[in-house]
Amino acid sequence: MFGIPLNLILMRLMASEFRSCMRLFGKKAEKMVNSRISFVLSTLGFFIVFFTLIYFIPAAVFRETESSWDYEESIYYCFVSLATIGFGDYVSSKSFDVL
């Protein structure tokens, strides 16, 4: 009941923080190159940072803690969990002695 609205609020807050960082990066990049290249670089930088923080790092953690999962399954689990789809085909273990 609260998962989707809270996820949307979290994503909105994270996007606004990333946007302010990317604007700063874009302003510095505009001084060095023309505006089209700086737009492409700032957009690419945003997606690299976003996907690294939201999908790739947590997937690496799940790959290490869940012994039967490979990296692709961990990325799939992160996407399904963060998108609040929750198919239930992958469930993380509940034992904390794995770490």
N, CA, C and O atoms as CSV, one atom per row, in Angstrom:
chain,resi,resn,atom,element,x,y,z
A,1,MET,N,N,0.810,-1.181,0.000
A,1,MET,CA,C,0.000,0.000,0.000
A,1,MET,C,C,0.866,1.263,0.000
A,1,MET,O,O,0.537,2.253,-0.653
A,2,PHE,N,N,1.970,1.213,0.736
A,2,PHE,CA,C,2.837,2.386,0.820
A,2,PHE,C,C,4.069,2.273,-0.059
A,2,PHE,O,O,4.792,3.255,-0.233
A,3,GLY,N,N,4.326,1.093,-0.619
A,3,GLY,CA,C,5.559,0.866,-1.364
A,3,GLY,C,C,5.716,1.735,-2.588
A,3,GLY,O,O,6.765,2.351,-2.773
A,4,ILE,N,N,4.711,1.801,-3.419
A,4,ILE,CA,C,4.815,2.563,-4.659
A,4,ILE,C,C,4.915,4.066,-4.393
A,4,ILE,O,O,5.787,4.711,-4.974
A,5,PRO,N,N,4.063,4.660,-3.539
A,5,PRO,CA,C,4.228,6.101,-3.286
A,5,PRO,C,C,5.569,6.451,-2.647
A,5,PRO,O,O,6.176,7.461,-3.003
A,6,LEU,N,N,6.034,5.635,-1.714
A,6,LEU,CA,C,7.333,5.919,-1.096
A,6,LEU,C,C,8.469,5.768,-2.091
A,6,LEU,O,O,9.437,6.526,-2.051
A,7,ASN,N,N,8.356,4.793,-2.982
A,7,ASN,CA,C,9.369,4.613,-4.012
A,7,ASN,C,C,9.385,5.809,-4.958
A,7,ASN,O,O,10.454,6.266,-5.364
A,8,LEU,N,N,8.221,6.311,-5.305
A,8,LEU,CA,C,8.156,7.486,-6.177
A,8,LEU,C,C,8.745,8.722,-5.503
A,8,LEU,O,O,9.430,9.515,-6.149
A,9,ILE,N,N,8.483,8.885,-4.214
A,9,ILE,CA,C,9.054,10.015,-3.477
A,9,ILE,C,C,10.572,9.895,-3.426
A,9,ILE,O,O,11.283,10.879,-3.627
A,10,LEU,N,N,11.065,8.691,-3.157
A,10,LEU,CA,C,12.505,8.468,-3.118
A,10,LEU,C,C,13.150,8.761,-4.463
A,10,LEU,O,O,14.184,9.427,-4.527
A,11,MET,N,N,12.546,8.270,-5.535
A,11,MET,CA,C,13.102,8.503,-6.864
A,11,MET,C,C,13.076,9.994,-7.214
A,11,MET,O,O,14.017,10.495,-7.828
A,12,ARG,N,N,12.014,10.705,-6.832
A,12,ARG,CA,C,11.931,12.132,-7.119
A,12,ARG,C,C,13.017,12.901,-6.373
A,12,ARG,O,O,13.654,13.789,-6.939
A,13,LEU,N,N,13.226,12.560,-5.108
A,13,LEU,CA,C,14.269,13.242,-4.334
A,13,LEU,C,C,15.660,12.948,-4.885
A,13,LEU,O,O,16.506,13.839,-4.965
A,14,MET,N,N,15.888,11.703,-5.260
A,14,MET,CA,C,17.193,11.348,-5.816
A,14,MET,C,C,17.406,12.031,-7.163
A,14,MET,O,O,18.510,12.485,-7.464
A,15,ALA,N,N,16.359,12.102,-7.966
A,15,ALA,CA,C,16.488,12.745,-9.272
A,15,ALA,C,C,16.765,14.237,-9.125
A,15,ALA,O,O,17.538,14.799,-9.901
A,16,SER,N,N,16.146,14.884,-8.141
A,16,SER,CA,C,16.409,16.310,-7.965
A,16,SER,C,C,17.841,16.558,-7.500
A,16,SER,O,O,18.466,17.534,-7.915
A,17,GLU,N,N,18.363,15.685,-6.645
A,17,GLU,CA,C,19.762,15.819,-6.225
A,17,GLU,C,C,20.710,15.565,-7.386
A,17,GLU,O,O,21.675,16.306,-7.571
A,18,PHE,N,N,20.446,14.528,-8.167
A,18,PHE,CA,C,21.278,14.252,-9.335
A,18,PHE,C,C,21.195,15.384,-10.345
A,18,PHE,O,O,22.197,15.742,-10.965
A,19,ARG,N,N,20.001,15.950,-10.513
A,19,ARG,CA,C,19.833,17.042,-11.460
A,19,ARG,C,C,20.676,18.252,-11.060
A,19,ARG,O,O,21.295,18.889,-11.913
A,20,SER,N,N,20.699,18.566,-9.774
A,20,SER,CA,C,21.507,19.708,-9.346
A,20,SER,C,C,22.996,19.434,-9.546
A,20,SER,O,O,23.752,20.329,-9.924
A,21,CYS,N,N,23.410,18.200,-9.292
A,21,CYS,CA,C,24.817,17.850,-9.535
A,21,CYS,C,C,25.147,17.888,-11.023
A,21,CYS,O,O,26.219,18.351,-11.415
A,22,MET,N,N,24.233,17.406,-11.842
A,22,MET,CA,C,24.482,17.393,-13.278
A,22,MET,C,C,24.449,18.805,-13.863
A,22,MET,O,O,25.154,19.084,-14.832
A,23,ARG,N,N,23.648,19.690,-13.293
A,23,ARG,CA,C,23.666,21.084,-13.755
A,23,ARG,C,C,25.017,21.725,-13.482
A,23,ARG,O,O,25.554,22.449,-14.321
A,24,LEU,N,N,25.556,21.455,-12.309
A,24,LEU,CA,C,26.873,21.977,-11.972
A,24,LEU,C,C,27.920,21.406,-12.920
A,24,LEU,O,O,28.779,22.134,-13.417
A,25,PHE,N,N,27.844,20.109,-13.166
A,25,PHE,CA,C,28.768,19.480,-14.102
A,25,PHE,C,C,28.585,20.045,-15.504
A,25,PHE,O,O,29.564,20.274,-16.214
A,26,GLY,N,N,27.339,20.270,-15.907
A,26,GLY,CA,C,27.060,20.817,-17.232
A,26,GLY,C,C,27.606,22.218,-17.403
A,26,GLY,O,O,28.110,22.560,-18.473
A,27,LYS,N,N,27.512,23.042,-16.356
A,27,LYS,CA,C,28.045,24.403,-16.439
A,27,LYS,C,C,29.559,24.392,-16.591
A,27,LYS,O,O,30.122,25.186,-17.343
A,28,LYS,N,N,30.209,23.489,-15.873
A,28,LYS,CA,C,31.663,23.395,-16.002
A,28,LYS,C,C,32.054,22.837,-17.366
A,28,LYS,O,O,33.057,23.247,-17.951
A,29,ALA,N,N,31.253,21.899,-17.866
A,29,ALA,CA,C,31.572,21.310,-19.169
A,29,ALA,C,C,31.322,22.297,-20.301
A,29,ALA,O,O,32.021,22.257,-21.313
A,30,GLU,N,N,30.329,23.191,-20.152
A,30,GLU,CA,C,30.055,24.181,-21.196
A,30,GLU,C,C,31.219,25.134,-21.398
A,30,GLU,O,O,31.454,25.616,-22.506
A,31,LYS,N,N,31.939,25.400,-20.331
A,31,LYS,CA,C,33.092,26.286,-20.456
A,31,LYS,C,C,34.197,25.639,-21.273
A,31,LYS,O,O,34.995,26.331,-21.906
A,32,MET,N,N,34.247,24.303,-21.261
A,32,MET,CA,C,35.316,23.609,-21.965
A,32,MET,C,C,34.950,23.264,-23.406
A,32,MET,O,O,35.805,23.339,-24.288
A,33,VAL,N,N,33.692,22.887,-23.661
A,33,VAL,CA,C,33.275,22.471,-24.998
A,33,VAL,C,C,31.938,23.117,-25.329
A,33,VAL,O,O,31.361,23.824,-24.503
A,34,ASN,N,N,31.444,22.870,-26.546
A,34,ASN,CA,C,30.174,23.491,-26.943
A,34,ASN,C,C,28.995,22.861,-26.193
A,34,ASN,O,O,29.161,21.852,-25.509
A,35,SER,N,N,27.831,23.446,-26.321
A,35,SER,CA,C,26.684,23.058,-25.506
A,35,SER,C,C,26.135,21.683,-25.855
A,35,SER,O,O,25.648,20.993,-24.959
A,36,ARG,N,N,26.187,21.256,-27.100
A,36,ARG,CA,C,25.662,19.941,-27.464
A,36,ARG,C,C,26.485,18.827,-26.831
A,36,ARG,O,O,25.933,17.854,-26.316
A,37,ILE,N,N,27.786,18.969,-26.869
A,37,ILE,CA,C,28.643,17.953,-26.260
A,37,ILE,C,C,28.473,17.955,-24.749
A,37,ILE,O,O,28.467,16.891,-24.130
A,38,SER,N,N,28.337,19.115,-24.150
A,38,SER,CA,C,28.151,19.161,-22.702
A,38,SER,C,C,26.817,18.545,-22.296
A,38,SER,O,O,26.723,17.906,-21.249
A,39,PHE,N,N,25.775,18.735,-23.125
A,39,PHE,CA,C,24.487,18.096,-22.836
A,39,PHE,C,C,24.605,16.586,-22.885
A,39,PHE,O,O,24.089,15.894,-22.008
A,40,VAL,N,N,25.276,16.069,-23.895
A,40,VAL,CA,C,25.450,14.627,-24.028
A,40,VAL,C,C,26.279,14.086,-22.864
A,40,VAL,O,O,25.949,13.043,-22.299
A,41,LEU,N,N,27.350,14.789,-22.506
A,41,LEU,CA,C,28.190,14.336,-21.400
A,41,LEU,C,C,27.455,14.367,-20.064
A,41,LEU,O,O,27.599,13.445,-19.261
A,42,SER,N,N,26.678,15.404,-19.816
A,42,SER,CA,C,25.954,15.472,-18.549
A,42,SER,C,C,24.851,14.421,-18.484
A,42,SER,O,O,24.616,13.843,-17.423
A,43,THR,N,N,24.173,14.165,-19.597
A,43,THR,CA,C,23.147,13.125,-19.618
A,43,THR,C,C,23.763,11.755,-19.426
A,43,THR,O,O,23.246,10.940,-18.662
A,44,LEU,N,N,24.852,11.499,-20.106
A,44,LEU,CA,C,25.543,10.220,-19.955
A,44,LEU,C,C,26.057,10.047,-18.533
A,44,LEU,O,O,25.952,8.963,-17.959
A,45,GLY,N,N,26.610,11.104,-17.970
A,45,GLY,CA,C,27.080,11.043,-16.587
A,45,GLY,C,C,25.962,10.763,-15.607
A,45,GLY,O,O,26.147,10.010,-14.652
A,46,PHE,N,N,24.796,11.362,-15.832
A,46,PHE,CA,C,23.647,11.117,-14.973
A,46,PHE,C,C,23.263,9.646,-14.988
A,46,PHE,O,O,23.074,9.042,-13.933
A,47,PHE,N,N,23.146,9.063,-16.183
A,47,PHE,CA,C,22.724,7.671,-16.267
A,47,PHE,C,C,23.773,6.722,-15.697
A,47,PHE,O,O,23.421,5.710,-15.090
A,48,ILE,N,N,25.030,7.028,-15.879
A,48,ILE,CA,C,26.080,6.180,-15.309
A,48,ILE,C,C,26.013,6.196,-13.791
A,48,ILE,O,O,26.056,5.145,-13.153
A,49,VAL,N,N,25.909,7.384,-13.213
A,49,VAL,CA,C,25.835,7.497,-11.751
A,49,VAL,C,C,24.555,6.861,-11.226
A,49,VAL,O,O,24.589,6.133,-10.234
A,50,PHE,N,N,23.427,7.126,-11.878
A,50,PHE,CA,C,22.140,6.606,-11.423
A,50,PHE,C,C,22.120,5.088,-11.432
A,50,PHE,O,O,21.769,4.470,-10.427
A,51,PHE,N,N,22.492,4.479,-12.551
A,51,PHE,CA,C,22.440,3.027,-12.632
A,51,PHE,C,C,23.490,2.364,-11.755
A,51,PHE,O,O,23.272,1.258,-11.259
A,52,THR,N,N,24.618,3.018,-11.558
A,52,THR,CA,C,25.624,2.445,-10.668
A,52,THR,C,C,25.126,2.417,-9.232
A,52,THR,O,O,25.265,1.405,-8.544
A,53,LEU,N,N,24.553,3.511,-8.780
A,53,LEU,CA,C,24.085,3.571,-7.391
A,53,LEU,C,C,22.833,2.753,-7.150
A,53,LEU,O,O,22.671,2.178,-6.073
A,54,ILE,N,N,21.952,2.688,-8.119
A,54,ILE,CA,C,20.662,2.045,-7.907
A,54,ILE,C,C,20.670,0.565,-8.275
A,54,ILE,O,O,19.985,-0.224,-7.624
A,55,TYR,N,N,21.413,0.173,-9.284
A,55,TYR,CA,C,21.350,-1.208,-9.745
A,55,TYR,C,C,22.656,-1.980,-9.597
A,55,TYR,O,O,22.644,-3.099,-9.085
A,56,PHE,N,N,23.767,-1.423,-10.023
A,56,PHE,CA,C,24.992,-2.204,-10.127
A,56,PHE,C,C,25.642,-2.500,-8.780
A,56,PHE,O,O,26.077,-3.627,-8.544
A,57,ILE,N,N,25.714,-1.520,-7.900
A,57,ILE,CA,C,26.313,-1.762,-6.577
A,57,ILE,C,C,25.450,-2.694,-5.736
A,57,ILE,O,O,25.979,-3.651,-5.170
A,58,PRO,N,N,24.127,-2.454,-5.628
A,58,PRO,CA,C,23.314,-3.419,-4.879
A,58,PRO,C,C,23.339,-4.821,-5.494
A,58,PRO,O,O,23.301,-5.812,-4.764
A,59,ALA,N,N,23.402,-4.918,-6.821
A,59,ALA,CA,C,23.468,-6.230,-7.460
A,59,ALA,C,C,24.762,-6.954,-7.086
A,59,ALA,O,O,24.760,-8.170,-6.893
A,60,ALA,N,N,25.855,-6.216,-6.985
A,60,ALA,CA,C,27.116,-6.836,-6.564
A,60,ALA,C,C,27.026,-7.336,-5.126
A,60,ALA,O,O,27.573,-8.387,-4.792
A,61,VAL,N,N,26.338,-6.581,-4.283
A,61,VAL,CA,C,26.159,-7.016,-2.891
A,61,VAL,C,C,25.292,-8.271,-2.837
A,61,VAL,O,O,25.609,-9.208,-2.103
A,62,PHE,N,N,24.208,-8.301,-3.600
A,62,PHE,CA,C,23.350,-9.485,-3.617
A,62,PHE,C,C,24.066,-10.691,-4.207
A,62,PHE,O,O,23.841,-11.817,-3.764
A,63,ARG,N,N,24.921,-10.474,-5.196
A,63,ARG,CA,C,25.668,-11.599,-5.767
A,63,ARG,C,C,26.571,-12.234,-4.719
A,63,ARG,O,O,26.740,-13.453,-4.693
A,64,GLU,N,N,27.148,-11.406,-3.856
A,64,GLU,CA,C,28.029,-11.938,-2.821
A,64,GLU,C,C,27.257,-12.595,-1.681
A,64,GLU,O,O,27.697,-13.608,-1.137
A,65,THR,N,N,26.119,-12.029,-1.320
A,65,THR,CA,C,25.380,-12.573,-0.178
A,65,THR,C,C,24.498,-13.755,-0.553
A,65,THR,O,O,24.269,-14.637,0.275
A,66,GLU,N,N,24.007,-13.789,-1.770
A,66,GLU,CA,C,23.178,-14.898,-2.228
A,66,GLU,C,C,24.053,-15.822,-3.068
A,66,GLU,O,O,24.372,-15.509,-4.215
A,67,SER,N,N,24.431,-16.935,-2.509
A,67,SER,CA,C,25.429,-17.799,-3.159
A,67,SER,C,C,24.926,-18.424,-4.455
A,67,SER,O,O,25.738,-18.754,-5.319
A,68,SER,N,N,23.631,-18.597,-4.620
A,68,SER,CA,C,23.132,-19.258,-5.826
A,68,SER,C,C,22.811,-18.288,-6.960
A,68,SER,O,O,22.442,-18.732,-8.047
A,69,TRP,N,N,22.940,-16.985,-6.744
A,69,TRP,CA,C,22.609,-16.002,-7.777
A,69,TRP,C,C,23.859,-15.572,-8.524
A,69,TRP,O,O,24.926,-15.413,-7.932
A,70,ASP,N,N,23.716,-15.384,-9.836
A,70,ASP,CA,C,24.792,-14.750,-10.576
A,70,ASP,C,C,24.477,-13.254,-10.704
A,70,ASP,O,O,23.466,-12.781,-10.186
A,71,TYR,N,N,25.342,-12.526,-11.388
A,71,TYR,CA,C,25.199,-11.062,-11.426
A,71,TYR,C,C,23.940,-10.628,-12.179
A,71,TYR,O,O,23.286,-9.665,-11.779
A,72,GLU,N,N,23.596,-11.322,-13.255
A,72,GLU,CA,C,22.406,-10.956,-14.015
A,72,GLU,C,C,21.142,-11.146,-13.191
A,72,GLU,O,O,20.230,-10.321,-13.250
A,73,GLU,N,N,21.083,-12.224,-12.426
A,73,GLU,CA,C,19.929,-12.453,-11.559
A,73,GLU,C,C,19.842,-11.390,-10.467
A,73,GLU,O,O,18.748,-10.992,-10.066
A,74,SER,N,N,20.982,-10.938,-9.994
A,74,SER,CA,C,20.993,-9.889,-8.974
A,74,SER,C,C,20.501,-8.564,-9.538
A,74,SER,O,O,19.763,-7.845,-8.863
A,75,ILE,N,N,20.897,-8.227,-10.770
A,75,ILE,CA,C,20.395,-7.003,-11.398
A,75,ILE,C,C,18.889,-7.113,-11.627
A,75,ILE,O,O,18.153,-6.150,-11.410
A,76,TYR,N,N,18.439,-8.277,-12.062
A,76,TYR,CA,C,17.010,-8.497,-12.256
A,76,TYR,C,C,16.255,-8.318,-10.936
A,76,TYR,O,O,15.201,-7.682,-10.909
A,77,TYR,N,N,16.780,-8.867,-9.855
A,77,TYR,CA,C,16.146,-8.737,-8.548
A,77,TYR,C,C,16.085,-7.274,-8.119
A,77,TYR,O,O,15.063,-6.832,-7.593
A,78,CYS,N,N,17.150,-6.525,-8.331
A,78,CYS,CA,C,17.156,-5.099,-7.977
A,78,CYS,C,C,16.113,-4.339,-8.778
A,78,CYS,O,O,15.403,-3.500,-8.225
A,79,PHE,N,N,16.007,-4.617,-10.070
A,79,PHE,CA,C,15.018,-3.926,-10.889
A,79,PHE,C,C,13.599,-4.259,-10.450
A,79,PHE,O,O,12.768,-3.366,-10.288
A,80,VAL,N,N,13.325,-5.537,-10.259
A,80,VAL,CA,C,11.971,-5.951,-9.878
A,80,VAL,C,C,11.615,-5.402,-8.505
A,80,VAL,O,O,10.475,-5.000,-8.274
A,81,SER,N,N,12.572,-5.383,-7.600
A,81,SER,CA,C,12.294,-4.873,-6.255
A,81,SER,C,C,12.089,-3.364,-6.258
A,81,SER,O,O,11.150,-2.870,-5.634
A,82,LEU,N,N,12.948,-2.627,-6.945
A,82,LEU,CA,C,12.829,-1.170,-6.954
A,82,LEU,C,C,11.646,-0.677,-7.772
A,82,LEU,O,O,11.107,0.396,-7.503
A,83,ALA,N,N,11.245,-1.444,-8.754
A,83,ALA,CA,C,10.077,-1.068,-9.536
A,83,ALA,C,C,8.785,-1.485,-8.835
A,83,ALA,O,O,7.695,-1.250,-9.356
A,84,THR,N,N,8.897,-2.093,-7.675
A,84,THR,CA,C,7.788,-2.602,-6.854
A,84,THR,C,C,6.889,-3.546,-7.636
A,84,THR,O,O,5.683,-3.607,-7.399
A,85,ILE,N,N,7.483,-4.284,-8.570
A,85,ILE,CA,C,6.728,-5.300,-9.298
A,85,ILE,C,C,6.583,-6.520,-8.404
A,85,ILE,O,O,5.472,-6.995,-8.168
A,86,GLY,N,N,7.710,-7.031,-7.904
A,86,GLY,CA,C,7.712,-8.122,-6.943
A,86,GLY,C,C,7.056,-9.394,-7.440
A,86,GLY,O,O,6.043,-9.821,-6.885
A,87,PHE,N,N,7.613,-10.010,-8.477
A,87,PHE,CA,C,7.049,-11.250,-8.996
A,87,PHE,C,C,7.127,-12.378,-7.972
A,87,PHE,O,O,6.256,-13.247,-7.941
A,88,GLY,N,N,8.154,-12.371,-7.141
A,88,GLY,CA,C,8.322,-13.429,-6.161
A,88,GLY,C,C,9.151,-14.597,-6.656
A,88,GLY,O,O,9.301,-15.590,-5.944
A,89,ASP,N,N,9.693,-14.499,-7.865
A,89,ASP,CA,C,10.506,-15.592,-8.381
A,89,ASP,C,C,11.896,-15.615,-7.750
A,89,ASP,O,O,12.535,-16.666,-7.710
A,90,TYR,N,N,12.369,-14.473,-7.259
A,90,TYR,CA,C,13.618,-14.415,-6.502
A,90,TYR,C,C,13.323,-13.742,-5.171
A,90,TYR,O,O,12.716,-12.673,-5.114
A,91,VAL,N,N,13.766,-14.391,-4.108
A,91,VAL,CA,C,13.580,-13.846,-2.764
A,91,VAL,C,C,14.929,-13.901,-2.070
A,91,VAL,O,O,15.583,-14.944,-2.057
A,92,SER,N,N,15.344,-12.793,-1.498
A,92,SER,CA,C,16.627,-12.798,-0.802
A,92,SER,C,C,16.503,-13.605,0.486
A,92,SER,O,O,15.424,-13.729,1.064
A,93,SER,N,N,17.638,-14.150,0.915
A,93,SER,CA,C,17.613,-14.993,2.112
A,93,SER,C,C,17.349,-14.136,3.334
A,93,SER,O,O,17.617,-12.935,3.356
A,94,LYS,N,N,16.823,-14.783,4.329
A,94,LYS,CA,C,16.493,-14.061,5.558
A,94,LYS,C,C,17.526,-14.287,6.645
A,94,LYS,O,O,17.411,-13.720,7.732
A,95,SER,N,N,18.531,-15.101,6.374
A,95,SER,CA,C,19.568,-15.340,7.379
A,95,SER,C,C,20.618,-14.248,7.290
A,95,SER,O,O,21.081,-13.904,6.202
A,96,PHE,N,N,20.986,-13.714,8.423
A,96,PHE,CA,C,21.947,-12.612,8.456
A,96,PHE,C,C,23.367,-13.111,8.700
A,96,PHE,O,O,24.283,-12.294,8.784
A,97,ASP,N,N,23.582,-14.403,8.816
A,97,ASP,CA,C,24.926,-14.917,9.028
A,97,ASP,C,C,25.708,-15.042,7.733
A,97,ASP,O,O,26.861,-15.474,7.753
A,98,VAL,N,N,25.110,-14.674,6.611
A,98,VAL,CA,C,25.775,-14.767,5.314
A,98,VAL,C,C,26.902,-13.745,5.239
A,98,VAL,O,O,27.949,-14.020,4.652
A,99,LEU,N,N,26.701,-12.565,5.829
A,99,LEU,CA,C,27.702,-11.514,5.775
A,99,LEU,C,C,28.829,-11.896,6.681
A,99,LEU,O,O,29.803,-11.153,6.801
